[in-house]
Amino acid sequence: MHDIRAIREDPVAFDDAMVRRNVSPMSAGIMELDLERRAAQTTLGERQARRNALSKEIGQLRRTGGETAALEVEAVALRDDMVALETTVTALGADIEARLASLPNVLDPDVPDGTDETANIVVKQVGTPPEMSAARQHFELGEALGLMDFAAASKLAGSRFTVLRGSLARLERALGQWMLDLHVTEHGYEETAVPLLVNDATAYGSNQLPKFVDDMFRTADGRWLIPTAEVPLTNMVAGDIVAETRLPWRMTALTECFRSEAGSAGRDTRGMLRQHQFRKVEMVSITRPQDSDAEHERMTRCAETVLERLHLPYRRMLLCSGDTGFGAVKTFDLEVWLPGQGMWREISSCSNTRAFQARRMNGRYRPAEGKVEFVHSLNGSGVAVGRALIAVMENYQQPDGSITVPEVLRPYMAGLDRIGG
């Protein structure tokens, strides 16, 4: 959510920021509504002051036996006028809020201009893609081992679901548990178990609603299945004033995630790269405004550590203006190398939203000195478990179709060092 005061102060800068997002200038329309609302609020205040004065005057006249009929008529008219003005102020406020809620965050100056992912910048690359002859994709490996069953999943739930069996199911569980332990014991995140269903206010606060309504699943009683644990974790500060000593507040959760993938028809239809249900380890940080940029770098390094410990080749990408998410001011994506596809594919996305989400959910903190301020919120994948499984399968595949278990995962696999073969 945007600060209406900042738009008032520099509407040209706001329009320029929206143009970078491929959004037409809207400040004029918003300012017109804002002026109308403020004028109505001023008039309402004047009417209230006059009504208060009338109330005193009528009271005094009644005590002395004076005539009050004309004043009472005026008081009734003022009351009716105030009701109409209150309705106008409320309606204009709702209109302004709806317009502001539909607009993406203002990008950081570091974000390069560009229309799509082709304009993203490679910040660094760690590791070299392994040389493999006739590398197989994860679904070919999994089906050959008899441990990945898409037919059974389709029978049970339809497309974009997967059934994992045996040691491959255990490998997925090991990845999630190991990543969670890493972020808790080494990176200082607080393990948090959260609801998988949230209400409208929670989905709105993390900017899922109204923008991404088509990408979410809704229950019959009006709740939403979370597309990421970012939604409940970020909303932990909704409506609260947090003590400065509580910040930075770092949380992590391993959850199921649910996405309708409404805009991905025909993309990644084979395998488990793009699923309706998947597991992800999420990281969320709530910080003071002056700390969020440094926290963004720290969070990204936490995600990179996962890939480095697994010895997976990856690269960090700075997303361009056309590829940066709705709520983010700046995003780093981590892309892992998949030998079976012969491509770099996203496995983590770490974003700083600054006060954008905090304004929507009214999440604030009280500094040791000074007035209450909005917190900054950051979120990042630490990392997507299913995609990590894909990356391990494809990078650790052997010529005979078996899969070597990464050393860091073996304690979670009862010492198993190979799947199949």
C-alpha positions as CSV (number, residue, x, y, z in Angstrom):
1,M,0.0,0.0,0.0
2,H,1.2,3.5,-0.8
3,D,1.5,6.5,1.4
4,I,-1.0,9.1,0.2
5,R,1.1,11.8,1.7
6,A,4.1,10.9,-0.5
7,I,1.8,11.1,-3.6
8,R,0.6,14.5,-2.5
9,E,4.2,15.7,-2.0
10,D,5.5,14.6,-5.4
11,P,2.8,13.2,-7.8
12,V,5.2,13.4,-10.7
13,A,7.7,11.1,-9.1
14,F,5.0,8.7,-8.2
15,D,3.7,8.6,-11.8
16,D,7.2,8.1,-13.0
17,A,7.6,5.2,-10.6
18,M,4.4,3.6,-11.9
19,V,5.5,4.0,-15.5
20,R,8.5,1.9,-14.7
21,R,6.0,-0.8,-13.7
22,N,4.1,-0.4,-17.0
23,V,1.2,1.3,-15.1
24,S,-0.4,4.4,-16.5
25,P,-0.1,7.6,-14.4
26,M,-2.8,7.7,-11.8
27,S,-1.8,10.4,-9.4
28,A,-4.2,13.0,-10.9
29,G,-7.3,10.8,-10.3
30,I,-6.2,9.8,-6.9
31,M,-5.4,13.4,-5.9
32,E,-8.8,14.6,-7.1
33,L,-10.5,12.0,-4.9
34,D,-8.2,12.9,-2.0
35,L,-9.0,16.6,-2.3
36,E,-12.7,15.8,-2.5
37,R,-12.5,13.6,0.6
38,R,-10.5,16.2,2.6
39,A,-12.9,18.9,1.6
40,A,-15.8,16.7,2.8
41,Q,-13.9,16.0,6.1
42,T,-13.4,19.7,6.6
43,T,-17.1,20.5,6.1
44,L,-18.0,17.6,8.4
45,G,-15.8,19.1,11.1
46,E,-17.4,22.4,10.7
47,R,-20.9,20.9,10.8
48,Q,-19.9,19.0,14.0
49,A,-18.5,22.1,15.6
50,R,-21.8,24.0,14.8
51,R,-23.9,21.1,16.1
52,N,-21.9,21.0,19.4
53,A,-22.5,24.8,19.7
54,L,-26.2,24.4,19.0
55,S,-26.4,21.6,21.6
56,K,-25.0,23.9,24.3
57,E,-27.2,26.8,23.2
58,I,-30.4,24.7,23.2
59,G,-29.5,23.4,26.7
60,Q,-29.0,26.9,28.1
61,L,-32.3,28.1,26.6
62,R,-34.2,25.1,28.0
63,R,-32.8,25.8,31.5
64,T,-34.0,29.5,31.3
65,G,-37.3,28.8,29.5
66,G,-36.2,30.2,26.2
67,E,-37.5,29.3,22.7
68,T,-35.5,26.5,21.0
69,A,-37.7,25.4,18.1
70,A,-35.7,27.1,15.3
71,L,-32.4,25.9,16.8
72,E,-33.7,22.3,17.0
73,V,-34.7,22.4,13.4
74,E,-31.2,23.5,12.5
75,A,-29.7,20.8,14.6
76,V,-31.8,18.1,12.8
77,A,-30.7,19.5,9.4
78,L,-27.1,19.4,10.6
79,R,-27.4,15.8,11.7
80,D,-28.8,14.7,8.4
81,D,-26.1,16.7,6.6
82,M,-23.4,15.1,8.7
83,V,-24.7,11.6,8.0
84,A,-24.5,12.3,4.3
85,L,-21.0,13.8,4.6
86,E,-19.8,10.7,6.7
87,T,-21.1,8.5,3.9
88,T,-19.3,10.5,1.3
89,V,-16.0,10.5,3.3
90,T,-16.2,6.7,3.8
91,A,-17.0,6.1,0.1
92,L,-14.2,8.3,-1.1
93,G,-11.8,6.7,1.3
94,A,-12.7,3.3,0.1
95,D,-12.3,4.3,-3.5
96,I,-8.8,5.8,-2.8
97,E,-7.8,2.7,-0.8
98,A,-8.9,0.4,-3.6
99,R,-7.0,2.3,-6.2
100,L,-3.8,2.4,-4.0
101,A,-4.2,-1.3,-3.3
102,S,-4.2,-2.1,-7.0
103,L,-0.9,-0.4,-7.6
104,P,2.5,-2.2,-7.3
105,N,5.3,-1.1,-5.1
106,V,7.8,1.6,-6.1
107,L,11.0,0.0,-7.3
108,D,14.4,0.6,-5.8
109,P,16.7,2.7,-8.0
110,D,19.0,-0.2,-8.3
111,V,16.4,-2.3,-10.2
112,P,17.2,-2.2,-14.0
113,D,14.6,-1.3,-16.5
114,G,13.2,-4.1,-18.7
115,T,10.0,-5.7,-19.9
116,D,10.7,-9.3,-18.9
117,E,13.2,-11.8,-17.5
118,T,15.5,-11.4,-20.5
119,A,16.6,-8.0,-18.9
120,N,17.5,-9.6,-15.5
121,I,21.1,-9.2,-14.5
122,V,23.4,-12.0,-13.4
123,V,25.0,-10.7,-10.2
124,K,27.2,-13.8,-9.7
125,Q,27.5,-17.5,-10.5
126,V,28.7,-20.1,-8.0
127,G,29.7,-23.5,-9.3
128,T,30.0,-24.9,-12.8
129,P,27.2,-26.9,-14.5
130,P,28.4,-30.6,-14.6
131,E,29.2,-32.2,-17.9
132,M,26.8,-35.0,-18.5
133,S,26.1,-37.0,-21.5
134,A,22.4,-37.8,-22.1
135,A,21.3,-36.3,-18.8
136,R,17.8,-37.2,-17.9
137,Q,15.1,-35.0,-16.4
138,H,13.8,-35.6,-12.9
139,F,10.5,-37.2,-14.0
140,E,12.4,-39.7,-16.2
141,L,14.7,-40.6,-13.3
142,G,11.8,-40.9,-10.8
143,E,9.6,-43.0,-13.0
144,A,12.4,-45.3,-14.0
145,L,13.1,-45.9,-10.3
146,G,9.4,-46.5,-9.7
147,L,9.4,-43.8,-7.0
148,M,7.6,-41.0,-8.8
149,D,4.0,-41.7,-9.9
150,F,2.1,-39.0,-11.9
151,A,-0.6,-41.4,-13.0
152,A,-1.6,-42.2,-9.4
153,A,-1.6,-38.5,-8.6
154,S,-3.7,-37.7,-11.6
155,K,-6.2,-40.4,-10.6
156,L,-6.4,-38.9,-7.1
157,A,-6.4,-35.2,-7.8
158,G,-5.9,-34.3,-11.4
159,S,-3.0,-32.7,-13.2
160,R,-0.1,-30.9,-11.5
161,F,0.2,-33.2,-8.6
162,T,2.8,-35.9,-7.8
163,V,3.0,-39.1,-5.7
164,L,6.4,-39.8,-4.3
165,R,7.3,-43.2,-2.8
166,G,9.9,-44.8,-0.7
167,S,13.4,-43.3,-0.6
168,L,12.5,-40.5,-2.9
169,A,9.7,-39.4,-0.6
170,R,12.1,-39.6,2.2
171,L,14.6,-37.5,0.3
172,E,12.0,-34.8,-0.1
173,R,11.3,-34.9,3.6
174,A,15.0,-34.8,4.4
175,L,15.5,-31.7,2.3
176,G,12.8,-29.8,4.1
177,Q,13.9,-30.9,7.6
178,W,17.6,-30.1,6.9
179,M,16.8,-26.7,5.4
180,L,14.6,-25.8,8.4
181,D,17.3,-26.9,10.8
182,L,19.9,-24.9,9.0
183,H,17.9,-21.7,9.1
184,V,17.1,-22.2,12.8
185,T,20.4,-23.4,14.2
186,E,22.8,-21.4,12.0
187,H,20.9,-18.4,10.6
188,G,18.9,-17.4,13.7
189,Y,15.4,-17.8,12.3
190,E,12.6,-18.8,14.7
191,E,10.8,-22.0,13.7
192,T,7.1,-21.2,13.4
193,A,4.2,-23.5,12.7
194,V,1.4,-21.5,11.0
195,P,-2.2,-22.1,9.7
196,L,-2.4,-23.2,6.1
197,L,-5.8,-21.4,5.8
198,V,-6.1,-17.7,6.3
199,N,-8.8,-15.1,6.2
200,D,-9.4,-12.2,3.8
201,A,-7.6,-9.7,6.0
202,T,-4.5,-11.8,6.2
203,A,-4.4,-12.4,2.4
204,Y,-4.9,-8.7,1.8
205,G,-2.1,-7.7,4.3
206,S,0.5,-9.7,2.4
207,N,-0.7,-8.2,-0.9
208,Q,-2.2,-11.5,-2.2
209,L,-5.6,-9.8,-2.5
210,P,-7.0,-8.4,-4.6
211,K,-4.2,-8.7,-7.2
212,F,-3.7,-12.5,-7.1
213,V,-7.2,-13.8,-6.4
214,D,-7.1,-16.0,-9.4
215,D,-3.9,-17.7,-8.3
216,M,-5.3,-18.9,-4.9
217,F,-7.6,-21.7,-3.8
218,R,-10.6,-20.8,-1.6
219,T,-12.5,-23.0,0.7
220,A,-16.3,-23.2,0.9
221,D,-16.3,-21.1,4.2
222,G,-14.3,-18.3,2.6
223,R,-10.8,-19.0,3.8
224,W,-7.8,-19.1,1.5
225,L,-5.2,-21.8,1.2
226,I,-1.8,-20.2,1.6
227,P,0.3,-19.9,-1.6
228,T,3.4,-19.4,0.7
229,A,4.1,-19.2,4.4
230,E,5.0,-15.6,3.8
231,V,1.3,-14.8,4.1
232,P,0.8,-15.9,7.8
233,L,4.3,-15.2,8.9
234,T,4.3,-11.5,7.7
235,N,0.9,-11.0,9.2
236,M,2.2,-11.9,12.7
237,V,2.7,-8.1,13.1
238,A,-0.7,-7.1,11.7
239,G,-2.4,-4.5,13.8
240,D,0.4,-4.5,16.3
241,I,3.0,-2.1,17.6
242,V,6.2,-4.2,18.1
243,A,8.9,-3.1,20.6
244,E,12.1,-2.1,18.8
245,T,14.0,-4.6,20.9
246,R,12.0,-7.4,19.1
247,L,13.5,-6.4,15.8
248,P,14.8,-7.9,13.6
249,W,12.2,-10.6,13.9
250,R,13.2,-13.5,11.8
251,M,10.8,-16.4,11.2
252,T,10.9,-19.6,9.2
253,A,8.4,-22.3,8.4
254,L,8.2,-25.5,6.4
255,T,4.7,-25.7,5.0
256,E,2.5,-27.1,2.2
257,C,1.8,-24.3,-0.3
258,F,-1.1,-24.2,-2.8
259,R,-1.3,-22.3,-6.1
260,S,-3.8,-22.5,-8.9
261,E,-1.2,-21.7,-11.5
262,A,-3.9,-19.9,-13.4
263,G,-1.5,-18.1,-15.6
264,S,0.8,-21.0,-16.4
265,A,-1.3,-23.0,-18.9
266,G,0.9,-25.2,-21.0
267,R,4.1,-24.4,-19.0
268,D,6.1,-27.1,-17.3
269,T,3.2,-29.6,-17.6
270,R,5.5,-32.6,-17.2
271,G,7.1,-33.4,-13.9
272,M,6.8,-31.6,-10.6
273,L,8.4,-28.2,-11.4
274,R,5.1,-26.3,-11.3
275,Q,2.5,-27.9,-9.0
276,H,-0.8,-27.0,-7.3
277,Q,0.6,-28.3,-4.0
278,F,4.2,-28.2,-2.9
279,R,6.4,-27.8,0.1
280,K,8.6,-24.8,0.8
281,V,10.8,-23.5,3.5
282,E,10.0,-19.8,3.9
283,M,12.0,-17.0,5.5
284,V,10.4,-13.8,6.7
285,S,12.1,-10.9,8.4
286,I,10.5,-7.9,10.1
287,T,12.9,-5.0,10.5
288,R,13.4,-1.4,11.2
289,P,13.3,0.7,8.0
290,Q,17.0,1.5,8.2
291,D,17.9,-2.2,8.4
292,S,15.9,-3.8,5.6
293,D,18.4,-3.4,2.8
294,A,21.1,-5.1,4.8
295,E,18.6,-7.8,5.8
296,H,17.8,-8.4,2.2
297,E,21.4,-9.3,1.5
298,R,21.6,-11.4,4.6
299,M,18.4,-13.3,3.7
300,T,19.6,-14.0,0.2
301,R,22.9,-15.3,1.5
302,C,20.9,-17.7,3.8
303,A,19.2,-19.1,0.7
304,E,22.5,-19.3,-1.2
305,T,24.0,-21.3,1.7
306,V,21.4,-24.0,1.1
307,L,22.5,-24.5,-2.5
308,E,26.2,-24.3,-1.6
309,R,25.9,-27.0,1.1
310,L,24.2,-29.2,-1.5
311,H,26.9,-28.4,-4.0
312,L,24.4,-27.2,-6.6
313,P,25.5,-24.8,-9.3
314,Y,23.5,-21.6,-9.0
315,R,23.5,-18.0,-10.0
316,R,22.0,-14.9,-8.3
317,M,19.8,-12.7,-10.5
318,L,18.7,-9.1,-9.9
319,L,15.3,-8.9,-11.4
320,C,14.4,-6.1,-13.8
321,S,11.4,-3.8,-13.5
322,G,9.2,-5.9,-15.6
323,D,9.9,-9.1,-13.7
324,T,9.9,-7.8,-10.1
325,G,6.9,-9.0,-8.2
326,F,3.9,-6.7,-7.3
327,G,4.9,-6.1,-3.6
328,A,8.7,-5.9,-4.0
329,V,10.9,-2.9,-4.3
330,K,13.8,-5.2,-5.2
331,T,14.2,-9.0,-5.7
332,F,17.0,-11.4,-6.0
333,D,16.2,-14.7,-7.6
334,L,18.4,-17.7,-7.2
335,E,18.5,-20.0,-10.2
336,V,19.8,-23.6,-10.0
337,W,21.2,-25.5,-12.9
338,L,19.1,-28.5,-14.1
339,P,21.2,-30.8,-16.3
340,G,18.1,-32.7,-17.6
341,Q,16.6,-29.4,-18.9
342,G,20.0,-27.9,-19.7
343,M,18.6,-24.7,-18.1
344,W,18.9,-22.4,-15.1
345,R,15.6,-22.5,-13.2
346,E,14.4,-20.4,-10.3
347,I,14.6,-22.1,-6.9
348,S,14.4,-19.1,-4.6
349,S,13.2,-15.6,-4.6
350,C,14.1,-13.1,-1.9
351,S,12.3,-9.7,-1.8
352,N,12.3,-6.5,0.2
353,T,8.8,-5.0,0.3
354,R,9.9,-2.2,2.7
355,A,6.7,-0.6,4.3
356,F,4.4,-1.7,1.4
357,Q,2.9,-4.7,3.3
358,A,3.1,-3.0,6.7
359,R,0.8,-0.2,5.6
360,R,-1.7,-2.7,4.4
361,M,-1.7,-4.7,7.7
362,N,-0.9,-1.7,9.9
363,G,2.2,-3.4,11.3
364,R,4.3,-0.9,13.3
365,Y,7.1,-0.6,15.9
366,R,7.9,1.8,18.6
367,P,11.5,3.2,18.5
368,A,13.4,3.8,21.7
369,E,13.1,7.5,20.7
370,G,10.7,9.2,18.3
371,K,7.2,8.3,17.0
372,V,5.7,5.0,16.0
373,E,6.7,3.9,12.5
374,F,5.8,1.2,10.0
375,V,8.1,-1.8,10.0
376,H,9.7,-3.2,6.9
377,S,9.0,-6.8,5.8
378,L,11.1,-9.2,3.7
379,N,10.4,-12.6,2.4
380,G,12.4,-15.3,0.7
381,S,12.4,-19.0,-0.2
382,G,14.8,-20.9,1.8
383,V,14.2,-22.9,-0.5
384,A,11.4,-24.5,-2.5
385,V,11.6,-28.2,-1.4
386,G,10.2,-29.7,-4.6
387,R,12.6,-27.8,-6.8
388,A,15.5,-28.6,-4.5
389,L,14.5,-32.3,-5.0
390,I,14.5,-31.9,-8.8
391,A,17.9,-30.2,-8.6
392,V,19.4,-32.9,-6.5
393,M,18.0,-35.7,-8.7
394,E,19.3,-34.1,-11.9
395,N,22.7,-33.0,-10.6
396,Y,23.4,-36.2,-8.6
397,Q,22.2,-38.6,-11.2
398,Q,24.5,-41.5,-12.2
399,P,24.8,-43.2,-15.6
400,D,22.9,-46.3,-14.3
401,G,19.9,-44.1,-13.3
402,S,20.6,-44.1,-9.6
403,I,20.9,-40.9,-7.6
404,T,23.6,-40.1,-5.1
405,V,22.4,-38.6,-1.8
406,P,24.2,-35.4,-0.9
407,E,26.4,-35.8,2.1
408,V,24.5,-33.2,4.2
409,L,21.3,-35.2,3.8
410,R,22.5,-38.6,4.7
411,P,22.0,-38.2,8.5
412,Y,18.3,-37.5,7.6
413,M,18.2,-40.6,5.4
414,A,19.5,-43.1,8.0
415,G,22.9,-43.1,6.3
416,L,21.5,-44.0,2.8
417,D,24.0,-42.7,0.2
418,R,22.3,-43.8,-3.0
419,I,18.8,-44.2,-4.3
420,G,18.4,-47.0,-6.8
421,G,21.3,-48.7,-8.7
